[in-house]
């Protein structure tokens, strides 16, 4: 195991943070607006989110940089601001953490499909490298490649991230197949864990895609296929649409009830994805205590 991650886990499982996008929307982020851009235009509101997670018990918080890569921003006027947006995201999270939590850099998908020829591997590698180098230079403690549906893209990001010398955790989205244990591309949890381990990841995980009650078996499958730490961040239940609003059904207490089963299944890092909030972190921290 990576030495830094081993130190973090020395006292047992670690609580990470929750959703960012939905929390920023509660603070005025318009629907369809790029959350990452708020690192520049509304840094104080982004810091409110980061600080709330730290104050409620997050031992790791991410950066607000999920879509801050050149390909994802290609059709906006932000494409030349990639480095600045990522640097600002790190500065905000580090300021909020204030030594009380570790800051991991968030790297999301490009939004382009390699298999469909929407982007070349070279262009994808260059885009990921640009973002990753900006995060590393700004001082993150580790990198999290997250919400990946395409294992090939995840591997490209992993290669770029490993060049920094930082620990790298790679998380896939498993929301397809009869048992919801496959990616959109049909890759099983076992296959993903084995291939990402062989490719040099320091941690393997799953996030988004489904609610926490479906994650226990998924976590077992990941844990059985690798000796690396397992990173788990489920959604706050299955979303439903009411008017213009997306509603996630699980309460913080309902979410946290599954924590012990996830730890038994092998989860090392546990937090939340879409629809979760600082209250979910409070409930998870209570389970740890």
LOMARDO-564840 format. One line per field, with one value per residue (C-alpha): x, y, z. Coordinates in pm, 1 decimal. Each point is the difference from the previous one (the first is absolute). Example, Ala and Ser with C-alpha at 12.3 -4.5 7.8 and 13.67 -1.06 7.14 Angstrom:
east: c(1230.0_137.0)
north: c(-450.0_344.0)
up: c(780.0_-66.0)
This chain:
east: c(0.0_110.5_171.7_-208.4_-329.6_119.6_61.5_-348.7_-152.2_213.7_-286.3_-270.9_-236.2_8.4_-300.8_17.8_-236.4_-334.0_-149.9_121.5_-226.9_-326.9_147.9_110.8_-346.6_-141.2_232.7_-124.5_183.2_-237.8_-107.4_232.2_271.1_352.3_66.3_376.1_-21.4_-119.8_355.5_75.4_-328.0_-143.2_290.2_-163.5_-303.1_218.0_196.2_-325.2_-60.1_352.6_5.2_-338.9_129.9_311.5_-199.3_-233.4_282.3_140.9_359.2_45.0_-162.0_23.2_52.0_-277.1_168.0_-206.8_-46.2_298.7_172.5_44.5_-231.4_-288.8_30.5_54.9_-326.8_33.2_213.0_178.7_216.2_307.1_-59.9_63.4_313.2_-143.7_-327.6_181.1_248.8_-282.4_-187.3_298.7_58.4_-365.2_-6.0_335.4_-113.2_-318.8_186.0_244.6_203.1_-304.0_-56.8_200.1_-80.7_-26.5_-28.2_-317.6_39.6_-318.9_-68.1_57.6_-350.9_147.5_-9.2_327.8_-166.5_-225.3_291.6_-125.2_351.6_339.8_199.3_273.5_-241.8_-160.0_341.5_98.7_-322.4_26.9_367.3_-71.2_-257.5_194.2_321.3_-192.3_-149.2_335.2_184.9_-262.4_68.0_-258.4_94.1_-136.3_-208.8_-341.4_-104.2_-375.2_-334.0_159.7_-223.9_273.4_286.2_222.6_-42.3_60.6_329.6_107.7_-68.1_180.8_314.1_4.1_-65.9_272.1_260.4_-50.3_123.1_-317.8_-230.1_-275.8_-343.3_-214.7_-379.4_-240.6_-377.3_-182.1_-360.7_-62.5_-82.4_-261.5_183.5_120.7_359.1_121.7_106.1_-185.6_261.3_-74.4_310.4_-58.8_121.9_244.9_142.4_35.9_171.2_244.4_90.5_37.3_212.7_225.5_16.5_143.5_-291.5_51.7_-368.4_-307.8_-353.5_-353.1_-209.6_-331.6_-226.3_-220.9_-107.6_195.0_-202.6_126.1_361.0_67.1_26.8_183.3_252.4_51.2_71.2_257.2_164.1_22.7_179.8_270.0_205.3_-14.5_-214.2_-360.9_-159.4_-381.6_-230.4_-362.8_-287.9_-263.0_-255.0_-153.8_-83.3_-344.6_-100.2_-258.7_-53.6_341.7_148.2_186.2_-88.9_213.5_-202.8_240.5_41.6_337.1_-101.5_-119.0_322.6_220.7_-172.3_183.6_344.7_86.0_-93.3_216.4_296.1_-50.0_-8.0_341.4_-57.7_297.7_-126.3_-369.9_-189.7_-287.8_-68.2_-304.0_-261.4_208.5_89.1_200.1_-278.8_86.1_359.8_-120.6_-201.1_289.1_240.6_-242.8_11.1_380.6_-0.2)
north: c(0.0_354.8_136.3_318.0_-186.0_-253.5_281.7_139.5_-342.3_-82.8_68.7_-165.5_101.7_360.5_225.6_206.8_275.5_9.0_162.9_335.9_84.8_-26.3_193.3_281.0_7.5_59.8_301.1_143.7_-188.5_15.8_-326.0_-79.5_239.9_-137.8_-60.1_13.9_358.1_106.5_-58.0_331.9_192.6_-116.7_-146.0_85.9_-220.1_-289.1_34.7_-15.7_-347.8_-120.7_145.8_-151.7_-347.5_49.7_131.5_-300.8_-252.7_-54.6_-117.2_42.9_261.7_26.8_303.9_161.5_-101.6_-295.0_131.4_233.2_-159.4_145.7_-248.6_43.2_378.1_1.5_174.3_275.2_309.2_-173.8_-225.9_219.4_25.2_-368.0_53.8_301.3_-176.9_-304.7_207.2_201.7_-319.4_-133.9_328.4_13.1_-355.8_36.4_322.6_-166.8_-308.7_212.6_-306.5_-185.7_-210.4_-117.7_147.6_-236.5_132.5_-96.5_-110.5_-83.5_-133.4_195.3_-49.2_-145.9_-368.9_-159.4_-306.8_220.2_202.8_323.4_61.2_-152.2_-161.3_261.4_291.6_-165.1_-58.7_362.7_133.5_-219.0_83.8_373.1_-21.9_-247.2_202.8_311.7_-188.2_-147.7_331.5_166.4_-244.8_-279.3_-296.7_-259.4_-32.7_-162.2_-98.1_-36.7_-71.7_-185.3_-209.7_-91.7_-207.3_106.6_367.0_-81.1_-164.4_301.8_226.1_-241.2_1.8_380.7_17.5_-248.8_224.6_250.6_-246.8_56.0_-280.4_-64.3_-149.2_-97.7_-33.2_-145.2_35.7_-333.4_55.2_-249.3_-367.9_-205.5_21.1_359.6_-121.9_102.5_328.1_149.1_-174.4_-340.2_-26.4_-184.0_118.0_-291.3_83.4_367.7_-66.8_-248.2_215.9_322.4_-177.9_-132.2_349.4_145.2_153.1_52.7_-41.1_-127.6_122.8_58.0_313.8_134.7_-219.0_-147.3_22.4_-125.4_-318.3_-136.9_71.0_-271.5_-285.1_226.1_83.4_-371.1_-65.0_278.8_-109.6_-362.6_104.2_224.5_48.7_379.3_231.8_34.5_346.1_9.0_300.3_-93.5_230.6_104.4_-242.3_-31.8_345.7_105.0_310.9_236.2_294.5_154.0_-157.8_-328.7_-164.1_-264.8_-218.4_-119.7_189.1_36.2_-248.8_-258.8_44.8_-43.1_-322.1_-178.0_119.3_-297.8_-246.6_188.5_-1.3_-374.4_-39.8_166.8_373.0_204.5_344.7_84.4_312.1_107.4_104.6_165.3_128.4_-41.7_290.1_88.5_-162.7_-331.9_41.1_72.3_-323.6_-202.9_144.4_-102.7_-357.0_2.1_129.9)
up: c(0.0_-67.0_312.1_20.1_-33.7_254.5_249.5_-58.6_63.6_303.3_241.8_-208.9_-280.8_-119.1_-62.7_-317.9_-115.5_-181.2_-307.6_-127.7_-292.0_189.9_291.1_-230.4_-154.1_346.4_14.4_-328.9_-277.0_-299.9_-161.4_-289.9_119.0_35.4_373.1_-51.6_-126.6_344.0_125.4_-168.6_17.2_336.7_201.1_332.5_-79.2_-113.5_322.3_198.3_-141.0_67.9_350.2_86.8_-80.0_210.8_292.8_-11.4_8.3_-349.1_28.1_-375.7_-221.9_-375.1_-220.5_-203.2_-326.1_-123.6_-357.2_-10.1_-297.0_-347.8_-173.9_241.3_-27.9_-377.5_-87.9_257.3_41.9_289.1_-212.5_45.4_374.5_82.2_206.9_183.6_85.7_134.7_197.8_154.2_86.7_192.1_179.8_111.1_135.4_172.2_162.8_121.5_121.0_198.9_95.7_134.8_-312.5_-299.8_-340.8_-297.5_-355.0_-187.2_-363.6_-187.5_-348.0_-318.5_-132.1_-320.4_-94.9_-105.0_-154.8_-215.6_-131.0_159.0_132.2_-68.7_277.7_-49.6_39.1_304.1_154.9_-60.0_150.7_308.0_44.3_-12.8_278.3_211.3_-11.3_108.1_297.1_99.6_-31.8_222.4_280.2_20.8_217.7_-244.1_-313.9_-52.4_-351.1_46.7_-163.5_-289.3_-225.2_-247.7_140.1_-289.1_91.8_366.3_-93.0_-205.8_296.7_232.3_-214.6_0.1_373.7_93.2_-161.7_282.4_262.7_204.2_118.7_-254.2_68.5_-298.8_28.1_-252.6_-32.9_19.6_-102.0_-278.6_-39.2_180.7_332.0_-49.8_30.4_-345.0_-153.7_-294.3_-216.3_157.0_219.7_327.2_339.4_7.5_-342.3_82.9_332.5_-149.6_-298.2_197.1_259.9_-274.9_-151.7_321.6_190.8_373.9_79.2_-181.1_41.2_-115.0_17.3_-123.3_-211.8_269.7_362.1_299.2_59.5_-334.3_85.2_256.9_-250.3_-244.1_272.3_72.2_-367.0_-16.4_323.7_-114.5_-319.0_148.8_314.4_-43.6_215.9_-115.4_-46.5_9.5_-63.6_-77.6_-86.0_253.0_-133.4_-344.1_-138.5_-117.6_-193.1_145.3_-231.8_-60.9_311.4_47.6_331.1_171.4_234.0_269.9_326.1_166.5_269.6_-254.3_-195.2_305.8_106.1_-279.3_111.9_220.1_-274.0_-247.9_237.9_51.3_-378.8_-24.1_-39.8_119.1_-102.4_21.4_-101.1_-220.4_-354.6_-161.7_240.9_315.3_228.4_312.5_205.1_-163.9_111.5_354.2_-1.7_-142.1_256.2_272.4_-128.3_11.1_359.2)
